[in-house]
Amino acid sequence: MFWSKSTQPSPGGVELSEQCRSEAEALYRSGKYHCAEAVLAVVRNHFRPDLPEEVVQMASGFGGGSGSGCICGAVSGATVGLGLVLKEDKKQITHITRELHTWFKGKYGVTCCKTIRATNDKGICPVLTGEVAGKIAEMLAKR
């Protein structure tokens, strides 16, 4: 069962963040979802369960750096999720997106999928996907 706003996590969203991290990593490892889809699925499940599951398909083209190796799909999926959760609050979406990018660059040095995979290997993707899902859940829980 997924968390919803009627079941509050611990203060600061620590439990929720860890749960989202774990779920996104498991979705990626299942082979049914790539990075962007896994992050968006977790955001949808926890923050917008009223939306149909098909909404996750919006992120289908973002995996593997949108197929070209550019921006990390997990970051892209989180950004799409912000739009679903925060809806028309474009200032907050922009602010949190910038904060997410800053955090991600601090952790991995770049947001470029191709560069991250070249300096690590594809094995980093499930872990990275989980970390992004956990971080975006933490950020959304604070709002």
C-alpha positions in Angstrom: 0.0 0.0 0.0 1.3 3.4 -0.9 1.4 6.4 1.4 -1.1 9.2 0.9 -1.5 12.5 2.5 -4.1 11.0 4.9 -1.2 9.0 6.5 1.4 11.4 7.6 5.1 10.4 7.6 7.4 11.4 10.3 8.3 15.1 10.6 10.6 16.2 7.7 9.4 13.3 5.6 12.4 11.1 6.5 10.3 7.8 6.5 8.6 8.9 3.3 11.9 9.8 1.6 13.3 6.4 2.5 10.2 4.6 1.3 10.2 6.4 -2.0 13.9 5.7 -2.5 13.4 2.0 -1.9 10.3 1.8 -4.1 11.9 3.6 -7.1 15.0 1.5 -6.9 12.9 -1.6 -6.8 10.8 -0.5 -9.8 13.9 0.2 -11.8 15.4 -3.2 -10.9 12.2 -4.9 -11.9 12.9 -4.1 -15.5 9.4 -2.8 -16.0 10.4 0.9 -15.5 13.4 2.9 -16.5 14.8 5.8 -14.3 12.3 8.5 -15.3 9.3 6.2 -15.1 10.3 4.8 -11.7 10.7 8.3 -10.2 7.4 9.6 -11.7 5.5 6.4 -10.6 6.7 6.9 -7.0 5.7 10.6 -7.0 2.3 9.8 -8.5 1.7 7.0 -6.0 2.6 9.0 -3.0 1.5 12.6 -3.9 -1.1 12.2 -6.7 -2.7 8.8 -6.3 -5.9 10.3 -7.8 -4.2 10.3 -11.2 -4.4 7.3 -13.5 -1.4 5.0 -13.5 -1.0 5.8 -17.3 0.3 9.2 -16.4 3.7 7.5 -15.8 3.9 6.9 -19.5 4.5 10.7 -19.9 8.1 9.9 -18.8 8.6 7.1 -21.3 10.9 9.1 -23.6 13.1 10.4 -20.8 15.0 7.2 -19.9 18.7 7.0 -20.6 19.0 10.8 -20.9 16.1 11.1 -23.3 17.7 8.5 -25.5 20.6 10.8 -26.3 22.5 10.7 -23.0 21.8 14.2 -22.0 19.9 15.1 -18.7 19.5 12.2 -16.3 16.1 10.5 -16.7 15.6 10.3 -13.0 15.9 14.1 -12.7 13.6 14.5 -15.7 11.0 12.2 -14.1 11.2 14.1 -10.9 10.7 17.4 -12.8 7.6 16.0 -14.5 6.4 14.9 -11.1 6.8 18.4 -9.7 4.4 19.7 -12.4 1.8 17.0 -11.4 2.0 17.7 -7.7 2.5 21.5 -7.6 0.2 22.1 -10.7 0.2 25.7 -11.5 2.6 27.0 -8.9 5.3 27.7 -11.5 7.5 29.7 -9.1 7.7 26.8 -6.7 8.2 24.3 -9.5 11.1 26.3 -10.8 12.6 26.8 -7.3 12.4 23.1 -6.4 13.7 22.0 -9.9 16.7 24.3 -9.4 17.2 22.9 -5.9 17.0 19.4 -7.2 19.6 20.1 -9.9 21.9 21.8 -7.4 21.7 18.8 -5.1 22.2 16.3 -7.9 25.2 18.2 -9.3 26.7 18.3 -5.8 26.3 14.5 -5.5 27.3 13.4 -9.0 29.1 16.5 -10.5 26.8 16.8 -13.5 23.2 16.1 -14.6 24.4 14.5 -17.8 23.5 10.8 -18.0 26.2 10.0 -20.5 28.9 11.5 -18.3 27.6 9.8 -15.1 27.5 6.4 -16.8 31.0 6.9 -18.3 32.6 7.7 -15.0 30.6 5.0 -13.1 28.7 2.4 -15.1 25.1 1.5 -15.8 25.1 -0.2 -12.4 24.7 3.2 -10.8 21.3 3.8 -12.4 19.1 1.9 -9.9 20.7 3.5 -6.9 20.7 7.0 -8.5 17.0 6.5 -9.4 16.2 5.7 -5.8 18.2 8.6 -4.5 16.4 11.1 -6.8 12.9 9.7 -5.8 13.8 10.0 -2.1 15.1 13.5 -2.5 12.1 14.8 -4.4 9.8 13.2 -1.9 11.7 14.9 0.9 11.4 18.2 -1.0 7.7 17.8 -1.6 7.0 16.8 2.0 8.5 20.1 3.2 6.2 22.2 1.1 
